[in-house]
């Protein structure tokens, strides 16, 4: 006796994303091309490492996902997770088994991608041809899922702190370190050595006579300021990508970070509540998560080419990835908090202003006059501004202060980009 084949109705298919983007004709075509599968309790539906290109959707029952590190996730048919493909990354990162009698769909990716990208007027024959175009919404979902999965499993490749910054930080923990020892380390990187001497001679730090050596610059700046400036200068090399598509994004990210950093530095000096060099570093690090995300996007060309989708992934993931990077580097909690909360515009907390408040206000200043500001709160709506010691705490006065400090901001930017 032959097995009875049951095809899914359009109503069933509409429950799932991205199938809900298909029109009625496409849903009918898809439904006739696939069938509903059933699995008994305990049956494995998908093996970890499988590379077969299909999407799995749960219609009825409960599935269990098992990862390599022993984590177990269960998905019910009426849960939000069941609206999306199950364990969709290839190669598969989970073994999927039925917890109860289960009905599910298997949709070949080529078929799905062809339907999602079909234009009106295409024939069924044209639709059957393999398509190399990937739906950007599906690609965005895959990239976000991959980032989250790698982050949870501690296998996300995070950028490394440049060697000279690591060695200077190690030397700072040695009580016997002096200017000469620090200079010997810094001088292994000629570019940073040049920037450090320039910084010591800049109007921001200049003394009566110019310095002409790395050791003299360190003496003028002091060990702590030297350490923070070396960190700041070393970060520049991380804002880089091999992808031509993403180069402009990385360039814009660097320019934004430099501007925020410079404003943080100046506001720190004006308010008297913060260490200016630490503020400089906080501003430069606030979007460090996006550096890793842009690098990751090199493997997701459909997202890399779609500005809106790429921005959405960065918005969703920048805090989690950024805090993971700084924890990996051994940075202190106040900078880790900056990466997590830098875009939490209405953030409230007890006590005095912190470096996150400083970064929030500095960021909003960089957006004034741009289209982005239309989607953001005004300065007088932001609690962070009220906690900063800037006199009569009004947006107008804040802008006036920064107008007067424009030259100092330009000097700070020049120091970072020299």
PAMAR-522455 format. One record per residue (C-alpha): residue in one letter; x, z, y. Coordinates in steps of 0.1 Angstrom, whole numbers, plus 5000, padded with zeros to 4 digits. Each point is the difference from the previous one (the first is absolute). Layout:
<rs>
AXZY;...
</rs>
This chain:
<rs>
X500050005000;X501549905033;X500550255028;X497549995028;X501649915033;X498650185031;X500849865034;X500050225031;X497349945026;X500749935037;X498650355007;X502750164977;X502849795015;X499050095036;X500950374992;X503749925000;X502649915026;X501049735008;X497249844979;X497650125027;X501549735023;X498649714978;X496849825008;X497149974975;X501149674986;X503650134995;X498650314983;X497949794976;X503149784992;X502150314994;X497450174979;X499749704977;X503849994996;X500550364988;X498350254977;X499450384998;X502350174976;X499450334982;X502450274988;X499450314979;X501350355009;X503850024998;X500649634999;X502949875021;X498949735023;X503349945018;X503650094992;X502550115025;X502549725007;X497549724992;X500549695022;X496949804992;X498549885033;X496550135000;X497950265019;X498150274981;X496750145013;X498150304987;X496249944996;X498950304980;X501750314985;X503250185008;X503749894999;X503250214998;X503249875016;X503350144987;X503249965020;X503650024987;X500550345015;X497050154982;X497649995029;X496449944989;X497249855022;X496449954989;X497649755015;X496250014996;X497949685004;X498350145031;X503150125018;X501549825030;X503249914979;X497849804977;X499149765028;X503549864999;X502149854971;X501450264977;X503850034996;X500449675017;X503749985007;X502149784977;X501950114980;X497350264993;X501150355009;X497350184979;X498750004965;X496249985003;X497750144972;X496350064997;X498950375002;X496449904991;X498349694987;X500949755028;X498949665013;X502549815021;X500949665014;X503249804997;X500449745028;X503049764999;X501950025033;X500349625004;X496249974997;X499350285025;X502649875025;X498649654997;X496550125008;X501150225029;X501849715016;X497649724992;X498749805030;X496449875003;X499949654985;X502650074972;X498949884966;X500050214969;X503049794987;X502050085032;X499150364996;X501450014965;X503549905012;X502550285002;X500250145036;X503150155014;X498250155030;X499350374997;X497250175018;X501650225028;X497550284995;X500950024963;X503749975009;X499750285025;X498350224974;X502749924974;X502850085025;X498450335010;X499450104964;X503649914991;X501450215029;X497950304991;X500849964963;X503849985007;X499850295024;X498250224975;X502449914972;X503150055022;X501149644994;X499549865035;X503349875013;X500550185033;X502549905026;X503350204998;X501450185030;X503149815011;X503350144986;X501550105033;X496950215009;X500150174966;X503750095004;X499650135036;X497150214988;X502050144972;X502950085024;X497650185023;X499350254973;X503750084998;X500950285024;X503649875001;X499049665014;X501449925034;X499849705024;X503049834984;X498550024965;X496749875012;X501849715018;X501849914968;X496649964982;X498349825029;X502949755004;X499449864965;X497149825017;X501349815030;X496649905013;X498850375001;X503450115015;X499549755029;X496450115005;X501050375001;X502849945026;X497549795021;X497450284997;X502650265012;X500849785030;X496449915008;X498150165029;X498150214974;X503250204991;X502849885023;X502550255013;X502449985029;X502449774982;X499349744973;X501050074964;X501949734980;X500050144965;X497650114973;X501450365000;X499750035037;X496449874998;X499150264974;X501650285021;X497849895030;X496949964980;X500450304977;X499750004962;X496250034998;X499349725025;X502649794982;X498350054967;X496649905013;X501449705019;X501849884969;X496850034980;X498249815027;X502549725002;X500349974962;X496349954996;X500249665017;X501349844969;X496950104980;X497749795022;X500949684982;X498549774975;X501049694979;X496549855005;X499749745028;X496250075001;X500650385006;X503049985024;X497749995031;X498150304987;X503250204995;X501349905034;X496750115017;X500250334980;X503550065012;X499149935037;X497050234998;X502050284984;X502749975026;X497550015029;X498250314985;X503450164993;X501149955037;X496850145014;X500350304976;X503550065013;X498949995036;X496950214996;X502050264980;X502450035030;X497150025025;X498050264980;X502950224991;X498350094967;X502049784977;X503549904990;X500349655016;X502249854972;X497750144973;X497149855019;X501949675001;X500350014962;X496450094996;X498949705019;X502249774981;X498950144966;X496250025006;X499349664984;X502850014974;X497449964973;X499249655013;X503649904994;X499650064963;X496549845000;X501349685016;X502849994975;X497550054972;X497849725014;X502749754992;X498650004964;X496449955013;X500249675020;X496249975004;X500050345018;X503249925019;X498549685014;X496850185011;X500550225031;X496750174997;X500550104963;X503650105006;X499050225029;X497350164979;X502550094972;X502450155026;X497250205016;X498950144966;X503550074986;X502550065028;X499550385000;X500450054963;X502949774997;X501750135031;X499850364990;X501449914965;X503049835016;X500950295022;X499550254972;X502349794979;X502650015028;X499750385003;X498749995036;X498350315015;X496350065000;X499349925037;X501249644995;X498149964967;X496950125018;X500649735027;X499849724974;X496850144986;X498150075032;X501449765027;X496749815001;X497750294996;X498949975037;X497650295000;X502350244981;X499450375007;X502350294992;X500750355012;X503050095021;X502349805023;X500649635001;X502149864972;X501949674994;X496949844985;X498150065033;X502949855018;X500049684978;X496249975003;X500150005038;X503149775001;X498349754977;X496949995022;X502149935030;X501649704983;X496549854994;X498750035035;X499049665014;X500049844965;X497149884979;X500750274975;X499050275026;X496449884998;X499850154965;X501850325009;X499050325019;X501050055036;X502650255008;X497650255014;X498150004966;X503250104980;X500650374994;X503749944997;X500349925038;X498550345009;X502750184980;X502949835018;X501450175030;X499649725026;X498550185029;X496449915008;X499249854966;X498249685009;X500649654987;X500649885036;X502750255007;X501549944966;X500349635008;X501450085035;X502750224983;X500949724977;X500149755029;X502550225017;X502050034968;X499949634993;X503849965006;X500750294976;X497849844974;X501849665004;X503450184996;X498850174968;X498849664987;X503249845009;X502050274982;X498049944968;X500149625001;X503649955013;
</rs>
